[in-house]
Amino acid sequence: MKIRFDDRVVIVTGAGGGLGRSHALAFAARGAKVVVNDVGTSHTGEGASQTPAQKVVDEIVLAGGEAVANYDSVLDGEKIVQTALDNFGRIDILVNNAGILRDKSFHKMTDADWDLVYQVHVQGAYKVTRAAWDHLRNQNYGRIIFTASAAGLYGNFGQANYAMAKLGLHGLAQTLAIEGRAKNILVNTIAPVAGSRMTETIMPADIVAQLKPEYVSPLVLWLASEANQDNSGNVYEVGAGYMAKLRWERSRGVTFDLGNGISPDNVAERWGQITDFTDASHPATVQEAMLDMFSNLQKR
C-alpha cells in the first residue's frame, strides 16, 4: 500500500526547520498541498523572520510540489487556517508542531518563562485547532497530530513549563479524539526525539546529528493518512528509527469496606497491594477507570 495525500491540504506549524520542515517536505513529496507556517523566532521565542518558512516552500516547489508560506503566530490560528482556505480551498490535516523552550529549574523560573511556553505550545495549538475544527467537522474528515515530549510523559529537570505544556496537549488530543470520531476526525499525539534547535541545547552535538527528523515523519504521515481508519486518541514515542505506543497502566489496587471507614493506618497496612502492578489493568476511558470505584459504592 502506497500512502498518498493527493488533493489533501496540510498545515504544519513551526515548519521552518527541524521536525516541522521534515513533515512538510514529506507530505509534499506524497502529493499534499502544504501550508508551511513559521513565525521565524529563535528557539526561545525571540525575534521573527520570514526566511525559514519561505525556504521550505522554495524546496517543495523546486521538487515539483505545492506549498505556500504563512508567517503568523500560532496564537493567530484563524489566519493560518485562512491561508489554507484562500490558497487551496480546504484543510484536511493539521500537524501542531510549533514550540519553544525556556528551560530553567523551577525556583529560577519567571512568570514570563512559564507564560510564553504555555502560550506557544498550548494556547497556540488550541487556536489553530479550533480554527480548523469546524471545517473538518463539516467535511466529515480530518486528521490532527499534536506534538508532546518525553518531558511531558516522564518529567525532566529544568523543564517544568515545557513538561506541563506537552502533557497538556495530549490531554487535549484525547478529548478531541473522542469528540471527533463520529465526524471521521482522528487525533493522535507523538512524543518525538529528533535533532533540532531545541534539542541541541540539551544533548551532545554528535547525538543530535544522528537523531534525524526524517526518522519521525513517517509515523506522522501514517497517522495523518486516510489509510489510518481507527487509530485515535493515542500517544506514540518515536525517534532514531524506534516507534512505540504508550498506554496507562494501573495496579489492581485495593477496595476498602466503606462501612468501616478508612484511616491512614489502613492505607499503610495495604500499601504493598495498592502499589503492586501484578496483573495490572489498562483503562482506556473515563468510564473504564471509574468502574472499580463505582462498583464499591453499589455494595453499600
Summary of the structure (lengths in Angstrom):
residues: 300
radius of gyration: 21.3
end to end distance: 55.5
largest distance: 74.2
contacts: 990
relative contact order: 0.11
helix: 48%
strand: 15%
